[in-house]
Amino acid sequence: MNTVQKNNNITRKQVQELLENNQEKLRLSDKNLKKLTKSMRSNTISRQMRKIFYQECLKKIERNEEEIIGEFKHLTREDRISIEILHTAGFNNAFIGAFVGKDRSSIKREIDKNAIEIWDINSTKSPYKEKGQINIKYYSSEKAQKNAEENKLRNRKKCKLDRYKNLRRSVVALLKEKKIDYSPDVIANLSKEGKIKDAETSIGANAIYRAVKERKYGLTINDLPHGRRYFKRQNNNPHTQTKEISEKKKEISIEVMPEEIKRKETDTHFEGDSVIGVAKGTHNTLITLVNTASQFLIIRRSENKTGQATVDTLDKLEEDIPELRKIMESLLLDNGVEFSKIEEMMMSVKNKNTKRFQIYFTHPYASYERGCNENKNRLIRRYFKKGKLVEELSDEDILSIARRINNMPRKALGYRTPLEVFESNLKKKGIDTSFLDAYRIELPKCLVA
């Protein structure tokens, strides 16, 4: 910093040139610049005062403060320090106000509110006997900043969850709901649409996240659906990059899949995959099928990770859903060994000469081509962790997982549930939806039906 030597004499011309050359850095308006230059020419400003002011200008220039957008701004810590130095040096309120960009009355109030009174030792009057005793007042920037921060906290608007009892009770109940997972974003949308019973007002998702972060109302991060934030890992392994499709599957690869399916313009397309519990050994697996238009999820148990076990699972699914051929016209799979029996998977169990659906395959090591299915597999992992055997899950447990996911409102669906969208699409085609009754759940009591 360019400091001023103790014995150097700062002239009025030097101060005026400093102000004019650094008007933008000092954040001075034309009106305030004229005030300061005019005051510098006054005989009331001593050499010592001029030197102190020159040093304050240099400090403010070096700070290079960012411009605060708006007509009004609060005093900063640096502004209060400048006020303390200039006030102690003897500058009047009008001069200080022009330097920090405030009116003289604002500076007077600031000084009066944060002044420290000290008894004048040279006074002939006793501070104990005479009521007319006038003490010396010193402005304290430290005290002023502390009071400003306390007032800011004291006057901060309370959170809606603190002000509205019914809203708070409903939000906590929905986050702790065991049958279905409601994220803060979904709860905020439910309140916005007036679907929370007896709620005084709506609330935003950020307010709910803050309450969870601060552990208010008995909430913890474990009450969030995911329990933690997901991080996408960067894959730099050259052995897991996308490869070309084999000659055997080129005729039914994703490259020849119709464009309307790729653009998700059809509501009869599904994506499939398998979910395992333990990699080693021969154990049950879960076959997951997701409708891309509605994100509706079907989970079925498979005997093991073989092609024949997958065929048996699809045969049983066709028997349980009589109109499966109309519901699932195409199916996109990966290149796992469990999907190796292509012809058998496409062959209808009711009529061996007809297809129940058309199968397509993604590129090897390209799971992103089945993004909708991979997303649902990640949701399944919330309830079925890796290392746990599928045999430990009962059929009711598997159905319960599917219920929770299919009744979870999704932002991509306009905050409707996959079950609602899937059922609506089937009814438009006149398809019987009685098989969906197994996926229905009872809404929480705090929600409007």
N, C-alpha and C positions, 0 to 999 in steps of 0.2 A: 504494500500500500504506500502511496506517495504521502508521506507524513510531512508535517510542517515543523521546521526547527523551532526550538523554544524562543530564540532571539530574533527570528525573522519577523519582519513587519509586513502584514497583509494589507495591501491598499484597497481602496474602494473599487478601483478599476479592475483589479485582479478578481475580486468577488463577482463583479458584474460580468466579466468575460466568462468565468466559470459557469455562471447561471445560464447565460445565453447559449454557450456552446454545448451544454449538457441538459437542455430543457426536457428532451424526451426521456433521458435516463432518470432525471429527477422527478418525472411525472408532474411537471408544472404546467398549468394552463397559462395562456397569455395574460389573463387578468392577474393571476397570482405572481407571475414573473415581474410584472410592472410594480406590484406592491413591494416585492422584496428589493428590487433595484432602487426604488424610491426611498425605502427605509434605510438602505445602506448609505445613501447620501446625507442622511440626517445626522445632526451633531449629537443626538442622544445615543448613538451606537459608538461605544468606545473601541479602542484598538483590540483590547482583550476579547470583547464580545465578537468583534469581526473575525478574529482568529478562530474562536470556538465554532462560529457558524461555518467558516471555510472548511474546517475539519469535518463537521457533520455532513457537509455537501459531498466531500470526498468519500466518506464512508457509504453514503447512500448510492453514489455512482458505482462503487465497487461491488455493492450487494447485487446490483443489476436485477432488481425485483421484477417478477412477472406482472404484467398488467392485469388488474382485476376488472373484468367486464361487468358493466352495470352502472347505474347512476349513483348508487349508495354502496359504501363499503365500511366495514368495521376497522377500528384501529388495530394494528398488528403490534407484536411485541417490540419490533424495531421502531415503530412510530412512537410508542410510549417512552422508549429510551431517549429518543430525540427530544420529546416534549420535556422530559426531566432535565436533560442537559441544558436546553435553551431556556427553560423557565428558571433554573438555578442561576444561569448566567445573567438574567435580567431582561430578557426579551418579553415583549407584551403578548397578549393572547392573539391579537390580530396577526402579528408577524409569524407566530408559531403555527396558527391555522393555515396561513398561506403556504407555509413550507410543507406541511403534512397533508394538505388538501382538505381542510375542514373549516367550518365557520368559527369565528371567534367565540360565539356562545357555546359551541360544542367543546371547545378547549377549556373554557371557564368551568363548565359542569364537570368535565373530566378531572380537572385539578382539584375542585372543591370536594368531589366525592372521594378522592384518593390521597388527600393531603394528610401529612403527619404533623401535628402541632408540637412545637418544642418551646419551652419557656425561655423568653429572652433574658439572659443572665444580666444584661446591662440595664434592664428596666428598673425604675425606682419603685414601681408598684409591686406589692406582694400578690402572687397568684392565689393565695388562700383567703385574703381579706377583701381585696378589691375585685368587684365584679367586672370592672372595665378593663381588666388585664388583657392585653393583646399579645398573643404568642406568635412566634415565627412559624410559618407554614412551609413545609417542604413537600413537593410532589414526589411520590414513590412509584416508579414504573413497575417494580416487583409486586407491590401491593395491588396496583391497578390491574395487572395481568392476571393475578390470582383471583381477584373479585370478578373479572370478566369471564374467566373459565368456569367459576362456580355458578354465576348467573346463567351461563349457557346451558349447563347441566340441569339447573333448577327449573328453567323455563322450557326445557325440551318437551315436546308433545308426547304424552304417554301412548304406548302401543295400544292398538285396538283390543288386543287380547287382555290387557289390564283393565280397560274401561268397560268392556261388554262381557258380562258373566255368561250368558247363554251361548254366545259365539265361542268363547274360550272352552266351555264344557264340550261343545260339539266337535271342535277341532281336535282336542285331546282324545276324545272317544274314537274319532275316525283314524287317528294315527295309531292308536293302540288296538284297533279292530283286528281280530285274529282270523276271521274267515276270508278277508280280502285285503289287499294292500292298496292304500290310498296315499299317493305322493302329495307333498305340499302344493305342487302345481295343480293337481287334480282337485284338491280341497279348495284352493283359491277359485278355481273355475266354478265349482259347485256353489260356492257362496255368491259369486257374481251373478249366476243364473237364478238365485233365490231358492235353491234346492235344499238348503240347510234349514231345518225346522226351527222356528222361534228365534232365528239369528237376527240381532239388531241391525247389523250392517254387513258389508262384504269385507274381505281381507285379501291381501296380496301374498304371494308365495314367499317373498323375501322376509316378511314379518314372521312367518311360521318357521322358516329356517333359522332366523335370529333367536327365536324362543328355544329351539332345539339346541343351538350352539351354546346358549347361556344356561341351559338345563333348567328352564322355568317350568312350572306347573307339573313337575315330575317327569318331564320329557327328556329322553336321551337320544343319542345318535342311533341306538339300536331300535328305536321306534320308527325310523325311516325305512321304507321298503328294502332299499339296498344295503343299509347299514354302513356304507362307506362309499367313497367316490371311486368310480372305475377309471383306470388309466390305460390308454392304448399303448401297447408295447411296440417298439419299432423292430421289425424283423429284418435283419441283415444276413440271415443264413442263406448262402447260395443254393443249398440243397432243398430249400422249401419254396422256391420260386415257381411261378406258373409254367406248366409244361404243355406240350402239344397233345391233342386228343389222339388216342390210338385209332388205327384204321378200322377196327371193329365197331367203334362207337361214333364214327364221323357222320354217319347217316342219321343218327339220333342225338347229335350234340347240340349244345346251346347255340352253336353257330347257324344251325338251320331252323332254330325255333322261330315261330312267327313273330313279327315285330309287335303286333298288338299285345302279345303275352309279355314281351320284354318291357313294353311301356306300361304294363299293368292296367290295360284297358279291358281285360276280361276278368270276370269274377269266378271262373271255374278252374283257375290255375292254382296248383299247390307246389310247395317246396318240401322235400323230405330229407331226413338225416337220422342217425342213430346216436343215442346217448348211453355211454357205458359207465359203470360204477368202478370196477376194478379191471385194469388192463390185462393182467395175467390170469390164465385159467379160463375155463369154459363156464360162463355165467350168463344170466338173463341180461337183456339189453332193453332199452326203450326206443321204439320207433316213433319219431315225431313228424307230423304232417301239418303244414301251416298254409292256410289260404291267404294268398298275397293281397287280395282286395280288402279283406276284413280283418286280417291277422288272427283269425280263429285257429285254435290249436287243437289237434287230436293227438293223444298219447296212447300208445298201445304197447303191451309187453311182448317181447320176442324171446323165444326159448334160448337162443344163443346168437352169436354173431356169424351166422352162416347164411348163404343165399336161400336155402330151403326154409329156414326158420322165418325169414322175411316174407317169403311167398305165403307161408301158412298164416302169418299175421295179417297180410292183406286180404287173404281169402276169408278170414273170420270177420274182418272189417266190412267186406262186401255183404256178408250174411247179416250183419247187425244193421247196416244201412242199405235198405233195398234199392234206393234210387242213387246209389253211389256213382253210377255211370253218368248221370246228369249233373251231379254235384262236382265231381272231379274228372275233368276231361283231359287234363295234362298234369304231369308230375315231373319236377326237376330234382335230380338226385346228384350226389357226389360219386366218386369212383371207388368207394369202399367195397371190401369183399362181400359185405352183406347184401349188396345190390348187384351181384354178378349174374344172377339168373334173370336176364332181361325178358325173354319171351314168356317165361312162367309168371313173372310179375304183371305183365300186361294182359295175360289171358284171363278171361272172366271165369269164375268158378261155376256160374250158372250155365254158361254156353261156351264150350271150349273153342268154338269157331269165331268168336267175337272178342274184341278188345274191351276191357273195362275203362282204360285210359291210355293216353300216349305218354311214353317216358322219354325224357331228355336228360343228358348228362353235362355237367360243368367241366371246365378244364381241370386237370389235376392240380391240386394244391391251390385252388382258387375258391376258397370258402366265401369270399366277398360276393360271388355271383349268386349265392343263396343268402343274401343279407337278412331277409325277413326271418328265415328259419334259424340262422345263427343267433339272432337277437332273442328269439324265444327259447333257444337252448340255454342261453345265459340266464334268462328268468327262471328256468327249471332248476338251475344250479343254486338258486337261493334256498330251495327246499330239499334238493337232493345233491348233497356235496360229493365231490370226488373221493374215492376210496370207500364209499358205502356200497354194499351189495344191493342190486335191484331186487334180489330175493327177499330182502328185509322189508320191501314195500308191498303192502297188500293191494288188491285191485281198487279198493276204496281210497287208499292213499294216492294212487296214481290219478284216479278220477278227481280227487280233491285238489291236486296240483293244477290239473287242467281247468277246474272251476275257478280257482283264484286268478289264473292268468286271463281266462276268457271273460271274466267279470271286472277286469281292471280297466277303467276308462283310459283311453289313449289320446294324446294330443293330436296325433296324425289322423285320427278318426273324428276330429271335432269334439273330443271329450266324450264320445260314445264308447260303449264297450264292444269288443270283438263279437260277443254273442249277439248283441242288438243288430249290428251291421250284417253279420252273416245270416241271421234269421230273416232280416228284411230282404236281402238279395234272393234267398230261396223262395220266399212267399211271392215275390214278383214273377217267378217262373212257375208258380203253382206246385212246388215240391213240398211233400209232407215234411214237417219240421218236428214231429213228435219225438224223434231221437235226441233232440236238443234239451228235452225236459231234465235229463240227468245232469246237465251243466248249470241249471238255474240255482240261484242262492237267494236267501231272504236279505233284503236291504237293511242296513242299520236303522235303528229306531229314530236317530236324529236326522234322517234324510226324508225328504218329501218324495213319495212314490211317483 
